[in-house]
Amino acid sequence: MSRARCGGPPAQSREEHQRRSTARAGGYPGAVPYLLHPDELHSLCPDEPPFRARQLRDWLYRKPALSVDSMTDLPPDLRDSIRHRLWPFSVDTEQTADRGATVKWLFRAPDGAAIEAVLMGYTDRATLCISSQVGCALACSFCATGQFGFERHLQAGEIVAQVAYARAHLRDVGLSRGPNRLTNVVFMGMGEPLANYDGVREAIRRMVEEMGMSPRRLTVSTVGLVPGMRRLAEEPWPLNLAVSLHAADDDLRSRLVPINRRYPLEAVEAAAAYFFTRTGRRISIEWTLIDGVNDTIAQAAALAPIARRLGAHVNVIPLNATPLSADRPSGHDAIDRFVGHLRSLDVNVTVRDTRGADIDAACGQLRARRSTAG
Ligand code: SAH
């Protein structure tokens, strides 16, 4: 096995590594393992032999544990030195729902930023929904995150640490349902992942190359940022792309999703088609169903040709009510009518179950609360 890895990053990229590793955003006081590039972990133990950094890398990415106490092959001094900064956040609250099959964490970065993640256990899989930004600038009318504005991007390490924490929780604690290893990750928590492209890209790289997760089990969900969708199509990983459409004509879509004025439906569809052509991965279309707004037969009829052209699967998400909007979810009859009409037009469609609604953990309910912890 090569020891070069522990000798530091290759010369030409040293500057880039240093730039990334500087914990500017977040108010972190010192070097935090997940905020370092994995090649730089030796800086946490400069007096130790190189294999220590490899051991630490394994603990962080291959077999995450909730506490350094599990890392018994590391010397006690090293364990103690990272004990209080193993995670780049503290756990502010942990709530469970659905009889222990769902758990939501509110993590808190040192600058007070709230980072939310939701882990859901199903019979055959365990899916983690992660955040890519604190807040969101895109202001979709029905989304709680957007209603509270944008605070900052998450660093790659803050994103990947959500995944590591959930994996550690599954191993050390577990859920009442599903496998005890994380199978899927979706970027459907707070924020617009493609607006934080570099942070999200590096987080995905670490999930795939460091953690060994399959890119086919990772889903990036976007409001339709066309340049980011095209860039993602060029990446070397067969990822899943979910496009949050919500309306099939520009007038309605611009009301629900204001960024549609910059990237209208036609451009979003073209970018989705490009993604499918480049990667061979089937697109999914997200459709949050709002009573009397986008649950009409006319919208279903306009959506069907788009979905068919893309060969896309439609995910219908019944609206989860949020504090600052009067929008209401569609009733059962309206959902059945909308879904039935799509099916009659040969569109694949499923209605997503609403996990965690009673703990505000459902789609669109995550939001950064103002810091009270200072
Ligand atoms: N910004 C990304 C990912 C975050 S939201 C995106 O827009 O895709 C993940 C999904 O939840 C999106 O499809 C979003 O439209 C949906 N969503 C947001 N608010 C919701 C709400 N209140 N009820 C149901 N779904 C919602």
Boltz pocket constraint, residues with backbone or C-beta under 6 A from the ligand:
constraints:
  - pocket:
      binder: B
      contacts: [[A, 140], [A, 142], [A, 143], [A, 144], [A, 187], [A, 188], [A, 189], [A, 190], [A, 191], [A, 192], [A, 193], [A, 221], [A, 222], [A, 223], [A, 242], [A, 243], [A, 244], [A, 286], [A, 287], [A, 288], [A, 317], [A, 318], [A, 319], [A, 320], [A, 321], [A, 322], [A, 363], [A, 364], [A, 365]]
      max_distance: 6.0
